[in-house]
Amino acid sequence: MSEITAANRRPPIATVREWTIALGILTSGKMTRADAEMKLRAYVPLLQDNFPAAAFTQASLHHVAAQCKWFPSYGEVVEHLRAWWTPRRPLPPALPPPDRPPPRPEPTSEELARIRALVEEVTARVRANADETVAGGSYGARYLSAGQLDAINPLPNGRKRVAGAAA
């Protein structure tokens, strides 16, 4: 089994329970046994779902317990355990680089001639369109009339930009 598969598999319930019991022993303070057992029953399945088996070690227990004066809330356990686990988790294997595509062959003289013809055709169309636009005078900025402005953006207090414009 690969290191990543082993590190990321769901931990056995006994492993998480023992780790959490040890955390409780190290941090419980004056907590009653019934309170500790209730917390353990709630914590174990959640920790089991959120961390792999490799996260429940003596080193992680030491790290989490050292951060807590009392038996921690679930959020504190997750925060401290995640802080310990994140830099230690195994990285996924590097993917091999993609295959290089074969080099493109040099274009033939027929392909070059075809591309030149297409470029000349497009250039001629653009120039013809530009000449037509200039000749027709359809270039430059266009502005809305005062009546159009009054219709779409009225002035305060019902004033109009054009005298006698309809309300």
Buried (B, 14 or more C-beta within 10 A) or exposed (E): EEEBEEBBEEBEEEBBBBBBBBBBEBBBEEBEEEEBEEBBEEBBEEBBEEBBBBBBBEEBBEBBBEBBEEBBEEEBBBBBBBEBBEEEBBEEEEEEEEEEEEEEEEEEEEEEEEEEEEEEEEEEEEEEEEEEEEEEEEEEEEEEEEEEBBEEEEEEEEEBBEEEEEE
